[in-house]
Amino acid sequence: MLQYNLQHGVYDLYHTFVPPELRGDGVARVLAEKVFEFVLSTDGKMKLSCSYLDHMNKKNPSSKYADVVVD
């Protein structure tokens, strides 16, 4: 599950949740990749308020998301 707010084309991605029985299998990583691709495909911007998503972006930086991530 991913929770977000959308205002003026900016997705504030503030919470991710994976049920305990699915944790450790890469589900959160897939969720992160899918939401990053979705925002990119909509010409939107994303604010990574979720600590997991922020960590993922910093741990695996991609130049294709550089112009999409805002503070």
C-alpha positions, 0 to 999 in steps of 0.5 A: 500500500502506498499513501500520497497526496496530490497537489498541483502535479506534485505527488507527496508520497508519505507512507508505504506499507507491506503486510508482515507476511510479505516483508523481506521479499522485495515487495516494497522495492517493486512498489517504489519502482512502480510509483517512480515510473508512474510519476515519471509517465504522468509528467508529475513531480514527487516529494519523498516524505516516506523515509523508505522511498527517500532511502531507496532514491538515495541508495539507488539514484537514477538520473531519470528521476533527478528532475522529478524529485522535489523537496 
